[in-house]
Amino acid sequence: MTTEFQSHTVAARLRRRMIVGAPDACWLWVGAVDQSGYGRISVGGGKYRRTHVVAYVVWVGPRGGLDVLHRCDIRNCCNPAHLYLGSHSDNMRDRAARGRQTNAKLTKEVAADVVAWYKIGGWTQRELAAAFGVDYRTVNQVVHGKTWNWSQKKAG
């Protein structure tokens, strides 16, 4: 374990709030998320960090001031095999290449998936929010057509 997050309890708490699958699958954080849809965890001293960053540091090593990026583009994924280091410029280029708007919490495709899963039934808005790594209010706005309202037509 690296010096940035020495506490074994941080790693244990991280692991407890994740759905860990196969080594090549996304390991989804199902705890608290920030307004951008990234998982967040307390690292002590009143400080919170994004869970994918903590996962990288705990299981891979120091990040040397670089950003931690996702290969899978799933914001609440904490699988170290899906994470890699890059500059902030790399992160912004990656975001643009994946078609994400600066202020959007969901891509068009993910918004359509949220609506489709909601219409199928069996999922609460909070469960969908945790699964897709966003706040439940984001899911509520999508399923009620307040944002991404075109996705209502495609999913139905």
Chimera marker file (.cmm) of the C-alpha trace (Angstrom):
<marker_set name="trace">
<marker id="1" x="0.000" y="0.000" z="0.000" r="1" g="1" b="0" radius="0.5"/>
<marker id="2" x="1.328" y="3.427" z="-0.836" r="1" g="1" b="0" radius="0.5"/>
<marker id="3" x="1.888" y="6.374" z="1.466" r="1" g="1" b="0" radius="0.5"/>
<marker id="4" x="-0.894" y="8.541" z="-0.019" r="1" g="1" b="0" radius="0.5"/>
<marker id="5" x="-3.594" y="6.323" z="1.539" r="1" g="1" b="0" radius="0.5"/>
<marker id="6" x="-1.776" y="4.322" z="4.238" r="1" g="1" b="0" radius="0.5"/>
<marker id="7" x="-4.836" y="3.244" z="6.144" r="1" g="1" b="0" radius="0.5"/>
<marker id="8" x="-5.866" y="-0.351" z="5.615" r="1" g="1" b="0" radius="0.5"/>
<marker id="9" x="-9.338" y="0.739" z="6.670" r="1" g="1" b="0" radius="0.5"/>
<marker id="10" x="-9.644" y="2.953" z="3.576" r="1" g="1" b="0" radius="0.5"/>
<marker id="11" x="-8.909" y="-0.054" z="1.353" r="1" g="1" b="0" radius="0.5"/>
<marker id="12" x="-11.309" y="-2.232" z="3.352" r="1" g="1" b="0" radius="0.5"/>
<marker id="13" x="-14.092" y="0.364" z="3.187" r="1" g="1" b="0" radius="0.5"/>
<marker id="14" x="-13.477" y="0.790" z="-0.526" r="1" g="1" b="0" radius="0.5"/>
<marker id="15" x="-13.782" y="-2.958" z="-1.074" r="1" g="1" b="0" radius="0.5"/>
<marker id="16" x="-16.964" y="-3.236" z="1.045" r="1" g="1" b="0" radius="0.5"/>
<marker id="17" x="-18.833" y="-0.717" z="-1.113" r="1" g="1" b="0" radius="0.5"/>
<marker id="18" x="-17.877" y="-2.254" z="-4.469" r="1" g="1" b="0" radius="0.5"/>
<marker id="19" x="-19.440" y="-4.958" z="-6.576" r="1" g="1" b="0" radius="0.5"/>
<marker id="20" x="-16.354" y="-6.894" z="-7.629" r="1" g="1" b="0" radius="0.5"/>
<marker id="21" x="-16.716" y="-9.136" z="-10.651" r="1" g="1" b="0" radius="0.5"/>
<marker id="22" x="-14.343" y="-10.946" z="-12.958" r="1" g="1" b="0" radius="0.5"/>
<marker id="23" x="-10.844" y="-9.481" z="-13.356" r="1" g="1" b="0" radius="0.5"/>
<marker id="24" x="-11.783" y="-7.924" z="-16.715" r="1" g="1" b="0" radius="0.5"/>
<marker id="25" x="-15.227" y="-6.640" z="-15.607" r="1" g="1" b="0" radius="0.5"/>
<marker id="26" x="-16.026" y="-3.259" z="-14.099" r="1" g="1" b="0" radius="0.5"/>
<marker id="27" x="-15.857" y="-3.252" z="-10.306" r="1" g="1" b="0" radius="0.5"/>
<marker id="28" x="-18.676" y="-0.869" z="-9.465" r="1" g="1" b="0" radius="0.5"/>
<marker id="29" x="-18.687" y="1.502" z="-6.511" r="1" g="1" b="0" radius="0.5"/>
<marker id="30" x="-22.169" y="1.556" z="-4.969" r="1" g="1" b="0" radius="0.5"/>
<marker id="31" x="-21.525" y="4.093" z="-2.211" r="1" g="1" b="0" radius="0.5"/>
<marker id="32" x="-21.753" y="7.867" z="-2.274" r="1" g="1" b="0" radius="0.5"/>
<marker id="33" x="-21.187" y="9.738" z="-5.531" r="1" g="1" b="0" radius="0.5"/>
<marker id="34" x="-20.279" y="13.349" z="-6.168" r="1" g="1" b="0" radius="0.5"/>
<marker id="35" x="-22.222" y="15.718" z="-8.419" r="1" g="1" b="0" radius="0.5"/>
<marker id="36" x="-20.237" y="14.539" z="-11.443" r="1" g="1" b="0" radius="0.5"/>
<marker id="37" x="-21.220" y="10.915" z="-10.854" r="1" g="1" b="0" radius="0.5"/>
<marker id="38" x="-17.853" y="9.731" z="-9.540" r="1" g="1" b="0" radius="0.5"/>
<marker id="39" x="-17.703" y="7.621" z="-6.392" r="1" g="1" b="0" radius="0.5"/>
<marker id="40" x="-16.343" y="9.356" z="-3.319" r="1" g="1" b="0" radius="0.5"/>
<marker id="41" x="-14.900" y="8.047" z="-0.093" r="1" g="1" b="0" radius="0.5"/>
<marker id="42" x="-13.551" y="9.612" z="3.075" r="1" g="1" b="0" radius="0.5"/>
<marker id="43" x="-9.794" y="9.188" z="3.412" r="1" g="1" b="0" radius="0.5"/>
<marker id="44" x="-9.636" y="10.719" z="6.882" r="1" g="1" b="0" radius="0.5"/>
<marker id="45" x="-9.121" y="14.177" z="8.252" r="1" g="1" b="0" radius="0.5"/>
<marker id="46" x="-12.396" y="15.367" z="6.746" r="1" g="1" b="0" radius="0.5"/>
<marker id="47" x="-11.037" y="14.773" z="3.235" r="1" g="1" b="0" radius="0.5"/>
<marker id="48" x="-12.877" y="12.958" z="0.465" r="1" g="1" b="0" radius="0.5"/>
<marker id="49" x="-11.386" y="11.556" z="-2.714" r="1" g="1" b="0" radius="0.5"/>
<marker id="50" x="-12.827" y="9.981" z="-5.823" r="1" g="1" b="0" radius="0.5"/>
<marker id="51" x="-12.963" y="6.219" z="-5.440" r="1" g="1" b="0" radius="0.5"/>
<marker id="52" x="-11.234" y="5.380" z="-8.719" r="1" g="1" b="0" radius="0.5"/>
<marker id="53" x="-8.263" y="7.510" z="-7.645" r="1" g="1" b="0" radius="0.5"/>
<marker id="54" x="-8.121" y="5.803" z="-4.238" r="1" g="1" b="0" radius="0.5"/>
<marker id="55" x="-8.435" y="2.376" z="-5.901" r="1" g="1" b="0" radius="0.5"/>
<marker id="56" x="-5.552" y="3.170" z="-8.226" r="1" g="1" b="0" radius="0.5"/>
<marker id="57" x="-3.291" y="4.396" z="-5.431" r="1" g="1" b="0" radius="0.5"/>
<marker id="58" x="-4.157" y="1.500" z="-3.102" r="1" g="1" b="0" radius="0.5"/>
<marker id="59" x="-3.843" y="-1.320" z="-5.644" r="1" g="1" b="0" radius="0.5"/>
<marker id="60" x="-1.436" y="0.026" z="-8.282" r="1" g="1" b="0" radius="0.5"/>
<marker id="61" x="0.722" y="2.711" z="-6.710" r="1" g="1" b="0" radius="0.5"/>
<marker id="62" x="1.424" y="6.443" z="-6.585" r="1" g="1" b="0" radius="0.5"/>
<marker id="63" x="0.003" y="8.607" z="-9.330" r="1" g="1" b="0" radius="0.5"/>
<marker id="64" x="2.719" y="11.239" z="-9.273" r="1" g="1" b="0" radius="0.5"/>
<marker id="65" x="0.338" y="14.176" z="-9.670" r="1" g="1" b="0" radius="0.5"/>
<marker id="66" x="-1.299" y="12.705" z="-12.790" r="1" g="1" b="0" radius="0.5"/>
<marker id="67" x="-5.022" y="12.151" z="-13.352" r="1" g="1" b="0" radius="0.5"/>
<marker id="68" x="-6.486" y="8.654" z="-13.086" r="1" g="1" b="0" radius="0.5"/>
<marker id="69" x="-8.470" y="7.867" z="-16.246" r="1" g="1" b="0" radius="0.5"/>
<marker id="70" x="-10.923" y="5.070" z="-17.062" r="1" g="1" b="0" radius="0.5"/>
<marker id="71" x="-10.427" y="2.750" z="-20.029" r="1" g="1" b="0" radius="0.5"/>
<marker id="72" x="-14.053" y="1.646" z="-19.661" r="1" g="1" b="0" radius="0.5"/>
<marker id="73" x="-15.518" y="5.180" z="-19.304" r="1" g="1" b="0" radius="0.5"/>
<marker id="74" x="-17.646" y="4.046" z="-16.328" r="1" g="1" b="0" radius="0.5"/>
<marker id="75" x="-17.264" y="6.732" z="-13.684" r="1" g="1" b="0" radius="0.5"/>
<marker id="76" x="-17.930" y="4.469" z="-10.704" r="1" g="1" b="0" radius="0.5"/>
<marker id="77" x="-15.625" y="1.662" z="-11.909" r="1" g="1" b="0" radius="0.5"/>
<marker id="78" x="-12.753" y="0.980" z="-9.492" r="1" g="1" b="0" radius="0.5"/>
<marker id="79" x="-11.135" y="-2.010" z="-11.234" r="1" g="1" b="0" radius="0.5"/>
<marker id="80" x="-7.410" y="-1.177" z="-11.296" r="1" g="1" b="0" radius="0.5"/>
<marker id="81" x="-7.136" y="-2.981" z="-14.653" r="1" g="1" b="0" radius="0.5"/>
<marker id="82" x="-9.505" y="-0.361" z="-16.119" r="1" g="1" b="0" radius="0.5"/>
<marker id="83" x="-7.567" y="2.610" z="-14.721" r="1" g="1" b="0" radius="0.5"/>
<marker id="84" x="-4.503" y="4.339" z="-16.107" r="1" g="1" b="0" radius="0.5"/>
<marker id="85" x="-2.555" y="7.535" z="-15.556" r="1" g="1" b="0" radius="0.5"/>
<marker id="86" x="-2.580" y="10.541" z="-17.850" r="1" g="1" b="0" radius="0.5"/>
<marker id="87" x="-2.123" y="14.286" z="-17.785" r="1" g="1" b="0" radius="0.5"/>
<marker id="88" x="-5.083" y="16.599" z="-17.329" r="1" g="1" b="0" radius="0.5"/>
<marker id="89" x="-4.848" y="17.337" z="-21.067" r="1" g="1" b="0" radius="0.5"/>
<marker id="90" x="-5.043" y="13.595" z="-21.774" r="1" g="1" b="0" radius="0.5"/>
<marker id="91" x="-8.148" y="13.441" z="-19.598" r="1" g="1" b="0" radius="0.5"/>
<marker id="92" x="-9.812" y="16.317" z="-21.470" r="1" g="1" b="0" radius="0.5"/>
<marker id="93" x="-8.956" y="14.798" z="-24.884" r="1" g="1" b="0" radius="0.5"/>
<marker id="94" x="-10.339" y="11.449" z="-23.725" r="1" g="1" b="0" radius="0.5"/>
<marker id="95" x="-13.544" y="13.119" z="-22.567" r="1" g="1" b="0" radius="0.5"/>
<marker id="96" x="-13.979" y="14.909" z="-25.893" r="1" g="1" b="0" radius="0.5"/>
<marker id="97" x="-13.195" y="11.753" z="-27.886" r="1" g="1" b="0" radius="0.5"/>
<marker id="98" x="-15.917" y="9.893" z="-25.976" r="1" g="1" b="0" radius="0.5"/>
<marker id="99" x="-18.468" y="12.586" z="-26.777" r="1" g="1" b="0" radius="0.5"/>
<marker id="100" x="-19.121" y="13.762" z="-23.239" r="1" g="1" b="0" radius="0.5"/>
<marker id="101" x="-20.253" y="17.335" z="-22.776" r="1" g="1" b="0" radius="0.5"/>
<marker id="102" x="-18.434" y="19.387" z="-20.180" r="1" g="1" b="0" radius="0.5"/>
<marker id="103" x="-21.460" y="19.584" z="-17.889" r="1" g="1" b="0" radius="0.5"/>
<marker id="104" x="-23.166" y="16.289" z="-18.775" r="1" g="1" b="0" radius="0.5"/>
<marker id="105" x="-23.258" y="13.565" z="-16.146" r="1" g="1" b="0" radius="0.5"/>
<marker id="106" x="-24.390" y="10.936" z="-18.663" r="1" g="1" b="0" radius="0.5"/>
<marker id="107" x="-23.603" y="10.267" z="-22.294" r="1" g="1" b="0" radius="0.5"/>
<marker id="108" x="-26.485" y="9.972" z="-24.763" r="1" g="1" b="0" radius="0.5"/>
<marker id="109" x="-26.086" y="6.194" z="-24.839" r="1" g="1" b="0" radius="0.5"/>
<marker id="110" x="-26.069" y="5.855" z="-21.056" r="1" g="1" b="0" radius="0.5"/>
<marker id="111" x="-29.124" y="8.126" z="-20.708" r="1" g="1" b="0" radius="0.5"/>
<marker id="112" x="-30.995" y="5.857" z="-23.132" r="1" g="1" b="0" radius="0.5"/>
<marker id="113" x="-29.892" y="2.815" z="-21.094" r="1" g="1" b="0" radius="0.5"/>
<marker id="114" x="-31.142" y="4.428" z="-17.866" r="1" g="1" b="0" radius="0.5"/>
<marker id="115" x="-34.563" y="5.036" z="-19.414" r="1" g="1" b="0" radius="0.5"/>
<marker id="116" x="-34.704" y="1.529" z="-20.881" r="1" g="1" b="0" radius="0.5"/>
<marker id="117" x="-33.828" y="-0.124" z="-17.552" r="1" g="1" b="0" radius="0.5"/>
<marker id="118" x="-36.326" y="2.067" z="-15.719" r="1" g="1" b="0" radius="0.5"/>
<marker id="119" x="-39.105" y="1.141" z="-18.153" r="1" g="1" b="0" radius="0.5"/>
<marker id="120" x="-38.302" y="-2.570" z="-17.807" r="1" g="1" b="0" radius="0.5"/>
<marker id="121" x="-38.965" y="-2.207" z="-14.098" r="1" g="1" b="0" radius="0.5"/>
<marker id="122" x="-37.527" y="-3.819" z="-11.012" r="1" g="1" b="0" radius="0.5"/>
<marker id="123" x="-35.026" y="-0.990" z="-10.382" r="1" g="1" b="0" radius="0.5"/>
<marker id="124" x="-35.572" y="2.036" z="-8.200" r="1" g="1" b="0" radius="0.5"/>
<marker id="125" x="-34.155" y="5.354" z="-9.339" r="1" g="1" b="0" radius="0.5"/>
<marker id="126" x="-31.611" y="5.173" z="-6.498" r="1" g="1" b="0" radius="0.5"/>
<marker id="127" x="-30.482" y="1.692" z="-7.584" r="1" g="1" b="0" radius="0.5"/>
<marker id="128" x="-30.094" y="2.881" z="-11.172" r="1" g="1" b="0" radius="0.5"/>
<marker id="129" x="-28.172" y="5.919" z="-9.951" r="1" g="1" b="0" radius="0.5"/>
<marker id="130" x="-25.740" y="3.706" z="-8.020" r="1" g="1" b="0" radius="0.5"/>
<marker id="131" x="-25.367" y="1.315" z="-10.957" r="1" g="1" b="0" radius="0.5"/>
<marker id="132" x="-24.631" y="4.139" z="-13.413" r="1" g="1" b="0" radius="0.5"/>
<marker id="133" x="-22.533" y="6.195" z="-11.002" r="1" g="1" b="0" radius="0.5"/>
<marker id="134" x="-24.707" y="9.296" z="-10.812" r="1" g="1" b="0" radius="0.5"/>
<marker id="135" x="-26.861" y="11.024" z="-8.240" r="1" g="1" b="0" radius="0.5"/>
<marker id="136" x="-30.452" y="9.759" z="-8.069" r="1" g="1" b="0" radius="0.5"/>
<marker id="137" x="-31.667" y="13.250" z="-9.044" r="1" g="1" b="0" radius="0.5"/>
<marker id="138" x="-29.881" y="12.841" z="-12.379" r="1" g="1" b="0" radius="0.5"/>
<marker id="139" x="-31.764" y="9.575" z="-12.993" r="1" g="1" b="0" radius="0.5"/>
<marker id="140" x="-35.034" y="11.230" z="-11.946" r="1" g="1" b="0" radius="0.5"/>
<marker id="141" x="-34.508" y="14.042" z="-14.459" r="1" g="1" b="0" radius="0.5"/>
<marker id="142" x="-33.702" y="11.574" z="-17.245" r="1" g="1" b="0" radius="0.5"/>
<marker id="143" x="-36.636" y="9.206" z="-16.655" r="1" g="1" b="0" radius="0.5"/>
<marker id="144" x="-39.067" y="12.125" z="-16.415" r="1" g="1" b="0" radius="0.5"/>
<marker id="145" x="-37.777" y="13.754" z="-19.602" r="1" g="1" b="0" radius="0.5"/>
<marker id="146" x="-36.356" y="16.887" z="-17.938" r="1" g="1" b="0" radius="0.5"/>
<marker id="147" x="-32.930" y="16.116" z="-19.420" r="1" g="1" b="0" radius="0.5"/>
<marker id="148" x="-32.025" y="13.905" z="-22.370" r="1" g="1" b="0" radius="0.5"/>
<marker id="149" x="-35.743" y="13.922" z="-23.277" r="1" g="1" b="0" radius="0.5"/>
<marker id="150" x="-34.997" y="12.446" z="-26.720" r="1" g="1" b="0" radius="0.5"/>
<marker id="151" x="-33.971" y="9.234" z="-24.903" r="1" g="1" b="0" radius="0.5"/>
<marker id="152" x="-37.608" y="8.674" z="-23.905" r="1" g="1" b="0" radius="0.5"/>
<marker id="153" x="-38.523" y="8.129" z="-27.549" r="1" g="1" b="0" radius="0.5"/>
<marker id="154" x="-35.567" y="5.842" z="-28.320" r="1" g="1" b="0" radius="0.5"/>
<marker id="155" x="-36.003" y="3.649" z="-25.253" r="1" g="1" b="0" radius="0.5"/>
<marker id="156" x="-39.768" y="3.213" z="-25.589" r="1" g="1" b="0" radius="0.5"/>
<link id1="1" id2="2" r="1" g="1" b="0" radius="0.2"/>
<link id1="2" id2="3" r="1" g="1" b="0" radius="0.2"/>
<link id1="3" id2="4" r="1" g="1" b="0" radius="0.2"/>
<link id1="4" id2="5" r="1" g="1" b="0" radius="0.2"/>
<link id1="5" id2="6" r="1" g="1" b="0" radius="0.2"/>
<link id1="6" id2="7" r="1" g="1" b="0" radius="0.2"/>
<link id1="7" id2="8" r="1" g="1" b="0" radius="0.2"/>
<link id1="8" id2="9" r="1" g="1" b="0" radius="0.2"/>
<link id1="9" id2="10" r="1" g="1" b="0" radius="0.2"/>
<link id1="10" id2="11" r="1" g="1" b="0" radius="0.2"/>
<link id1="11" id2="12" r="1" g="1" b="0" radius="0.2"/>
<link id1="12" id2="13" r="1" g="1" b="0" radius="0.2"/>
<link id1="13" id2="14" r="1" g="1" b="0" radius="0.2"/>
<link id1="14" id2="15" r="1" g="1" b="0" radius="0.2"/>
<link id1="15" id2="16" r="1" g="1" b="0" radius="0.2"/>
<link id1="16" id2="17" r="1" g="1" b="0" radius="0.2"/>
<link id1="17" id2="18" r="1" g="1" b="0" radius="0.2"/>
<link id1="18" id2="19" r="1" g="1" b="0" radius="0.2"/>
<link id1="19" id2="20" r="1" g="1" b="0" radius="0.2"/>
<link id1="20" id2="21" r="1" g="1" b="0" radius="0.2"/>
<link id1="21" id2="22" r="1" g="1" b="0" radius="0.2"/>
<link id1="22" id2="23" r="1" g="1" b="0" radius="0.2"/>
<link id1="23" id2="24" r="1" g="1" b="0" radius="0.2"/>
<link id1="24" id2="25" r="1" g="1" b="0" radius="0.2"/>
<link id1="25" id2="26" r="1" g="1" b="0" radius="0.2"/>
<link id1="26" id2="27" r="1" g="1" b="0" radius="0.2"/>
<link id1="27" id2="28" r="1" g="1" b="0" radius="0.2"/>
<link id1="28" id2="29" r="1" g="1" b="0" radius="0.2"/>
<link id1="29" id2="30" r="1" g="1" b="0" radius="0.2"/>
<link id1="30" id2="31" r="1" g="1" b="0" radius="0.2"/>
<link id1="31" id2="32" r="1" g="1" b="0" radius="0.2"/>
<link id1="32" id2="33" r="1" g="1" b="0" radius="0.2"/>
<link id1="33" id2="34" r="1" g="1" b="0" radius="0.2"/>
<link id1="34" id2="35" r="1" g="1" b="0" radius="0.2"/>
<link id1="35" id2="36" r="1" g="1" b="0" radius="0.2"/>
<link id1="36" id2="37" r="1" g="1" b="0" radius="0.2"/>
<link id1="37" id2="38" r="1" g="1" b="0" radius="0.2"/>
<link id1="38" id2="39" r="1" g="1" b="0" radius="0.2"/>
<link id1="39" id2="40" r="1" g="1" b="0" radius="0.2"/>
<link id1="40" id2="41" r="1" g="1" b="0" radius="0.2"/>
<link id1="41" id2="42" r="1" g="1" b="0" radius="0.2"/>
<link id1="42" id2="43" r="1" g="1" b="0" radius="0.2"/>
<link id1="43" id2="44" r="1" g="1" b="0" radius="0.2"/>
<link id1="44" id2="45" r="1" g="1" b="0" radius="0.2"/>
<link id1="45" id2="46" r="1" g="1" b="0" radius="0.2"/>
<link id1="46" id2="47" r="1" g="1" b="0" radius="0.2"/>
<link id1="47" id2="48" r="1" g="1" b="0" radius="0.2"/>
<link id1="48" id2="49" r="1" g="1" b="0" radius="0.2"/>
<link id1="49" id2="50" r="1" g="1" b="0" radius="0.2"/>
<link id1="50" id2="51" r="1" g="1" b="0" radius="0.2"/>
<link id1="51" id2="52" r="1" g="1" b="0" radius="0.2"/>
<link id1="52" id2="53" r="1" g="1" b="0" radius="0.2"/>
<link id1="53" id2="54" r="1" g="1" b="0" radius="0.2"/>
<link id1="54" id2="55" r="1" g="1" b="0" radius="0.2"/>
<link id1="55" id2="56" r="1" g="1" b="0" radius="0.2"/>
<link id1="56" id2="57" r="1" g="1" b="0" radius="0.2"/>
<link id1="57" id2="58" r="1" g="1" b="0" radius="0.2"/>
<link id1="58" id2="59" r="1" g="1" b="0" radius="0.2"/>
<link id1="59" id2="60" r="1" g="1" b="0" radius="0.2"/>
<link id1="60" id2="61" r="1" g="1" b="0" radius="0.2"/>
<link id1="61" id2="62" r="1" g="1" b="0" radius="0.2"/>
<link id1="62" id2="63" r="1" g="1" b="0" radius="0.2"/>
<link id1="63" id2="64" r="1" g="1" b="0" radius="0.2"/>
<link id1="64" id2="65" r="1" g="1" b="0" radius="0.2"/>
<link id1="65" id2="66" r="1" g="1" b="0" radius="0.2"/>
<link id1="66" id2="67" r="1" g="1" b="0" radius="0.2"/>
<link id1="67" id2="68" r="1" g="1" b="0" radius="0.2"/>
<link id1="68" id2="69" r="1" g="1" b="0" radius="0.2"/>
<link id1="69" id2="70" r="1" g="1" b="0" radius="0.2"/>
<link id1="70" id2="71" r="1" g="1" b="0" radius="0.2"/>
<link id1="71" id2="72" r="1" g="1" b="0" radius="0.2"/>
<link id1="72" id2="73" r="1" g="1" b="0" radius="0.2"/>
<link id1="73" id2="74" r="1" g="1" b="0" radius="0.2"/>
<link id1="74" id2="75" r="1" g="1" b="0" radius="0.2"/>
<link id1="75" id2="76" r="1" g="1" b="0" radius="0.2"/>
<link id1="76" id2="77" r="1" g="1" b="0" radius="0.2"/>
<link id1="77" id2="78" r="1" g="1" b="0" radius="0.2"/>
<link id1="78" id2="79" r="1" g="1" b="0" radius="0.2"/>
<link id1="79" id2="80" r="1" g="1" b="0" radius="0.2"/>
<link id1="80" id2="81" r="1" g="1" b="0" radius="0.2"/>
<link id1="81" id2="82" r="1" g="1" b="0" radius="0.2"/>
<link id1="82" id2="83" r="1" g="1" b="0" radius="0.2"/>
<link id1="83" id2="84" r="1" g="1" b="0" radius="0.2"/>
<link id1="84" id2="85" r="1" g="1" b="0" radius="0.2"/>
<link id1="85" id2="86" r="1" g="1" b="0" radius="0.2"/>
<link id1="86" id2="87" r="1" g="1" b="0" radius="0.2"/>
<link id1="87" id2="88" r="1" g="1" b="0" radius="0.2"/>
<link id1="88" id2="89" r="1" g="1" b="0" radius="0.2"/>
<link id1="89" id2="90" r="1" g="1" b="0" radius="0.2"/>
<link id1="90" id2="91" r="1" g="1" b="0" radius="0.2"/>
<link id1="91" id2="92" r="1" g="1" b="0" radius="0.2"/>
<link id1="92" id2="93" r="1" g="1" b="0" radius="0.2"/>
<link id1="93" id2="94" r="1" g="1" b="0" radius="0.2"/>
<link id1="94" id2="95" r="1" g="1" b="0" radius="0.2"/>
<link id1="95" id2="96" r="1" g="1" b="0" radius="0.2"/>
<link id1="96" id2="97" r="1" g="1" b="0" radius="0.2"/>
<link id1="97" id2="98" r="1" g="1" b="0" radius="0.2"/>
<link id1="98" id2="99" r="1" g="1" b="0" radius="0.2"/>
<link id1="99" id2="100" r="1" g="1" b="0" radius="0.2"/>
<link id1="100" id2="101" r="1" g="1" b="0" radius="0.2"/>
<link id1="101" id2="102" r="1" g="1" b="0" radius="0.2"/>
<link id1="102" id2="103" r="1" g="1" b="0" radius="0.2"/>
<link id1="103" id2="104" r="1" g="1" b="0" radius="0.2"/>
<link id1="104" id2="105" r="1" g="1" b="0" radius="0.2"/>
<link id1="105" id2="106" r="1" g="1" b="0" radius="0.2"/>
<link id1="106" id2="107" r="1" g="1" b="0" radius="0.2"/>
<link id1="107" id2="108" r="1" g="1" b="0" radius="0.2"/>
<link id1="108" id2="109" r="1" g="1" b="0" radius="0.2"/>
<link id1="109" id2="110" r="1" g="1" b="0" radius="0.2"/>
<link id1="110" id2="111" r="1" g="1" b="0" radius="0.2"/>
<link id1="111" id2="112" r="1" g="1" b="0" radius="0.2"/>
<link id1="112" id2="113" r="1" g="1" b="0" radius="0.2"/>
<link id1="113" id2="114" r="1" g="1" b="0" radius="0.2"/>
<link id1="114" id2="115" r="1" g="1" b="0" radius="0.2"/>
<link id1="115" id2="116" r="1" g="1" b="0" radius="0.2"/>
<link id1="116" id2="117" r="1" g="1" b="0" radius="0.2"/>
<link id1="117" id2="118" r="1" g="1" b="0" radius="0.2"/>
<link id1="118" id2="119" r="1" g="1" b="0" radius="0.2"/>
<link id1="119" id2="120" r="1" g="1" b="0" radius="0.2"/>
<link id1="120" id2="121" r="1" g="1" b="0" radius="0.2"/>
<link id1="121" id2="122" r="1" g="1" b="0" radius="0.2"/>
<link id1="122" id2="123" r="1" g="1" b="0" radius="0.2"/>
<link id1="123" id2="124" r="1" g="1" b="0" radius="0.2"/>
<link id1="124" id2="125" r="1" g="1" b="0" radius="0.2"/>
<link id1="125" id2="126" r="1" g="1" b="0" radius="0.2"/>
<link id1="126" id2="127" r="1" g="1" b="0" radius="0.2"/>
<link id1="127" id2="128" r="1" g="1" b="0" radius="0.2"/>
<link id1="128" id2="129" r="1" g="1" b="0" radius="0.2"/>
<link id1="129" id2="130" r="1" g="1" b="0" radius="0.2"/>
<link id1="130" id2="131" r="1" g="1" b="0" radius="0.2"/>
<link id1="131" id2="132" r="1" g="1" b="0" radius="0.2"/>
<link id1="132" id2="133" r="1" g="1" b="0" radius="0.2"/>
<link id1="133" id2="134" r="1" g="1" b="0" radius="0.2"/>
<link id1="134" id2="135" r="1" g="1" b="0" radius="0.2"/>
<link id1="135" id2="136" r="1" g="1" b="0" radius="0.2"/>
<link id1="136" id2="137" r="1" g="1" b="0" radius="0.2"/>
<link id1="137" id2="138" r="1" g="1" b="0" radius="0.2"/>
<link id1="138" id2="139" r="1" g="1" b="0" radius="0.2"/>
<link id1="139" id2="140" r="1" g="1" b="0" radius="0.2"/>
<link id1="140" id2="141" r="1" g="1" b="0" radius="0.2"/>
<link id1="141" id2="142" r="1" g="1" b="0" radius="0.2"/>
<link id1="142" id2="143" r="1" g="1" b="0" radius="0.2"/>
<link id1="143" id2="144" r="1" g="1" b="0" radius="0.2"/>
<link id1="144" id2="145" r="1" g="1" b="0" radius="0.2"/>
<link id1="145" id2="146" r="1" g="1" b="0" radius="0.2"/>
<link id1="146" id2="147" r="1" g="1" b="0" radius="0.2"/>
<link id1="147" id2="148" r="1" g="1" b="0" radius="0.2"/>
<link id1="148" id2="149" r="1" g="1" b="0" radius="0.2"/>
<link id1="149" id2="150" r="1" g="1" b="0" radius="0.2"/>
<link id1="150" id2="151" r="1" g="1" b="0" radius="0.2"/>
<link id1="151" id2="152" r="1" g="1" b="0" radius="0.2"/>
<link id1="152" id2="153" r="1" g="1" b="0" radius="0.2"/>
<link id1="153" id2="154" r="1" g="1" b="0" radius="0.2"/>
<link id1="154" id2="155" r="1" g="1" b="0" radius="0.2"/>
<link id1="155" id2="156" r="1" g="1" b="0" radius="0.2"/>
</marker_set>
